[in-house]
Amino acid sequence: MKQRARSHAGLEHRLGYRFADPDLLDRALTHSSALSPAKRIERSYQRLEFLGDRVLGLVVADMLYRRLPKANEGELSRTLNTLVRKETCAIIARQLDLGTEMNLGASEARTGGAAKEAILGDVAEAVIGAIYCDGGLGKAYEFVERMFGDQLVEGQGDRADAKTTLQEWAQARGLEPPAYIQTERTGPDHAPEFTISVALGDYDTISAIGPSKKIAEHKAAELFLIRQQVWQEPP
């Protein structure tokens, strides 16, 4: 299978992780349709998907526990379920362009398997499982936190919707909407850090750092709301 022997160096760059055992990544990208029945358990992504699903759940649960100190069990569970569902994993798969890297059988390829949401979601989980097997929980944690960060912000509910809250607060005072300005970008392409300042009326600007512009903007808006005592600072 020459297709399965090709290099995935470009994907490793997008993942921000280089595999010590490239075969693990190859298996994570291999659909059962590309294999004979005798090899599907050993060589397809199914077992890695099973493992990656559990690793994803653990990492996201830990992230939510740390980032939402005031959320109760029900709120944490709802946010967790939003983040670990197949639709969210498929979004991550598209961001990483996993579809172009997949090993599919001829029939599945003809029917657009590389673009199917269910398959993309499965492959994203399999890649998480492969990173866990290759580099351990720490590397898997770093990957999930980096790739699912924006989705985590969107899934946090009212507390995370700092930008909307700040805009409504400004409108209630007759002010122009807040302006979010990128003042710095550091770090490598696969793990950047953005510094965003929020400017509003005559108030002093306030800045925050995040792994994406979106997260940094939310953090800056949250800091502004805390400073103005619209929100309370978490313990």
N, C-alpha and C positions, 0 to 999 in steps of 0.2 A: 504494500500500500504506500505508494510514493507520496500521496497527499499527506498521510499521517506522519511521514518522516520529515516534512518540511520544517524549517525553523519558525518559531513563534517569537523571535526576538522583538519584533515591533509590538506585539501584544504584551510581552514582559515589560517593555518600557511604559506602556499605558497602564499596566497594573501597578507599576512602581515596585515590582518584585522580580528578582531573577531566581529561577529554580535551580537548585542543586541537582535535582532529578527531573529533567525535562519531560520524561515519560509520564510523570504525574499530570502535567499540564495537558499533554496530548490526550491522555485518557479522559480528562475533564471536558474536553472538546469533542469527544467521539460519541455520536448517537448510535444507538443499537442497530439502526438500519444500515450502518456501514460495515457491519460485522456478520459473520456466520453465526447461527444460533449457538454453536458450541463455545463461542468466544464472548458472548454478550455480557455475561456476568463479570468476567475477568477484565475485559477491555473497554467496556462502555462507561459512560459517566454515572450510571445509576447508583453505584455504591458511594461514590464521592458526593453525589447530590444528597444522599441520605445523611452523610456525615456533615456536609456543609450547612444543611438546614439547621442542624442542632447547634453547630458552632455559631451561626448567624443569630439564632435565638438567644444564646448565652451572652454574646457580645452586646447585642442591642439591649437586652435586659439590664446589663451592667451599666451601659451608657445612660439609659433612662434613669436608673437608680441614682446615679451620680449627678446628672444634670437637672433632674426635677425633684429636688428635696421636699417639696410641698405636695407632690402628687400622691394620692392614695392608691391603693392596690388596683381599684377599678380603672382609674385614669391611666396608670402604667400599663395595664393589660390591653386597654383599647389602643393606646399608642403603639405598643409592641405588635399587636395584630396588624396594624396598618403598615408597619415597616417591613415585616418579614413575609408578607404575602407575595404571591408569584408576580403580580402586576408590578410591584416595586422592584423586585429582582430583575424583571424584564427591562425596566427603565435603565437600571445600572448596566445590564448587558448591552443595551443599545449605545449607551455612552462609551463603553469600552470597545464597541464594534465587534462583539464576540461572534456575531452571525457570519462574518467573512472568514473567520478562523475555524469554523466547525467542520468536522468530518461527518458527512452525511451520505447515506446510500443514494443511488441514482433516483429512485422513486421519490424519496423524501425531498431531495433537492429540487426535483421538477415541480413539486407541489408547494414550494416556498417554505420549506421547513426552517431555513435560516432566519425567517422573519416571524415565525409563529411565537406568540407570546408565551405559551406554555413551555415550549422548548427553550426559549431564551431564559426564562426564569429558572428552569432546571439547570442550565449550563452555568448561570451565575452562581448558583449554590454549589455546583460541582467545583468551580474554580476556587471558591472559599474553602471547600474541603481539601482541595489539592494544596493550597497554600498552608493550611493547618498541618497536613501530613509532612510537607517538605520543610517548613520553617518553624512550626510550633504555634501555640496559641498567641504569643506576642505578635508575631508577624501577621497572623490572621486578624487579630484585633486592630492593628494599625490599618490594614486594608479596609476592613469594614467601616471603621470610624471615618476614614478619608472618603470612601465612595458613598456611604449612606448618610453623610453629614447633612447635606441639603434636605434629603428626605426626612431626616429626624427633625429638623426645624419645622418642616411643613406638618409633621405629625404630632407636634406637641400641643396643639390646641391654642386656647386663648392666651396662655402665658407666653407662648412663642410668637404670637402675632404682634410683636412689638412695633413693627413698622406701621401697621394699620392703626394701632392705638395711638402712636405718636402723631400720625397725620390727622386723626380725628381731634386730638388734643389741640393741635395747631389751628385747625379750622374753627374750633370753638372759640378761639381767641383772635380770630380774624387775621391769622398769619398765613403766609404762603406755605405750601407743602415743604417738608424737610428736603434738603439736598444732601445726597450721599456722594462723597468724593473719595476716590482712591488716591491715597497719598504715598503708598509704598507697596511694592511686591518683592518678596524675597523667597529664597528656597529654589530647589530644582523644579523642572516642569512637572514632574510626577507628584510632587508634594509641595506646592506653593503655599505661601502665607501672604494674605492680603491685609493691608491696613486701610481701614475706611473711616473717614470722619463724617459726622453728621452736622450740618449747619442749619440753624433755624432762627430766623429773625435776628434779634440783637443778643441772643443767648450765646455764651461761649461754646465753641465747638467741642465735641467729645469724640474720641477715637476708640476703635476696637480692632482686634486682629482675629482672623479666622482662616480656615483652609480653603474657603471660597469667598467670592465677593458677597454672595447672598448671606452666608452665615455671619460674616463680619458686619454687614449692614444691620442684621437683626441684633447682634450684640451691641453695636453702637446705639441703636434706638433704645434698647433695654437699659443701657447705662444712662442715657439721657433721661428716661422716665424715672429711674431710681433717683437720680440727682435732683430732679424736680419734685420728688416725693409723690409722684403719681403711682408708682409701684414701690413695694417694699423690697429691700435687698434680701435675697435668700440667705438663710443661715449658713 
